[in-house]
Amino acid sequence: MKFGASMFFTDYAMTPAALAVALEQRGFDMLWAPEHSHIPLARKTPFVLGGDLPKRYYDVMDPFVTLTAAAMATRTLKIGTGVCLIAQRDPIQTAKLVASIDQVSGGRFVFGVGNGWNQDEMENHGTVFATRHKLARERVEAMKAIWTQSNAEYHGEFVNFAPMMTWPKPVQKPHPPILVGGAFPYSARRAIRYGDGWMPQITSASPTPLTELIPRFRQMATEAGRNPAGFDISIGGQTEDVELIKRYRDLAVTRVSVSLPSENAETILPVLDRWVAIMRAVNG
């Protein structure tokens, strides 16, 4: 089993380059960076994880900037958005960002995507909350066209452009892995439809244990005509629970990741060292 870590990078947290080096030295596989462009003071929709919205959500830096810094400081560590809010991003510009970071990292980028929960944030970007899922799908399909075609075009309800040329293309072919994040069953369906992997999430509205949902996800993939073994299943927000992680390992989960607080190295490095012991206990 592989192991990763995520952090909301802020101006008061451990830098992405320093964290990336620490992860690579300790045998971690992946560094994730989430995103929020901003947090409106109004709140039409509750925080998906319940409770008050943590300060780091207001303060987080752009993931493509922080992950580029992480990539430049390392050689083998994968870097990924966890998740990129594609319903709030222009697909043409985002396609270029993804291809560019995949190029400068030497093909180490993983494109984790999600459709978001914050209605006010989306509406500030001109996104209609009720149709965000179809918008996100079309944007993913459009980006795939841009990454894989010399003369790319796409014609949908929300995304529409005539043949165009844009480079660079990604190092990874046909494109970096697309992992779809969110709660069951809706994100699972989206992952099967247009993703290469699934990043399942337990929420107050979807509390079923992932150990029960992962077999159901694989059955859904089989019924849809996709190879269930071909999906990257990455689980984030994990606690230091060796027995649970072993259960994930036995379910052939690709990767588990710890969500680190936005703190300095003195706080973070001891956490990473505890996870090294977990990695050894799980993998032998």
Helices and strands as residue ranges (DSSP letters): E 2-7, H 16-25, E 30-33, H 55-59, H 63-72, E 78-85, G 86-88, H 91-104, E 109-114, H 119-124, G 129-131, H 132-148, E 152-155, E 160-164, E 178-182, H 186-194, E 197-200, H 210-223, G 228-230, E 232-235, H 242-250, E 255-260, H 265-283
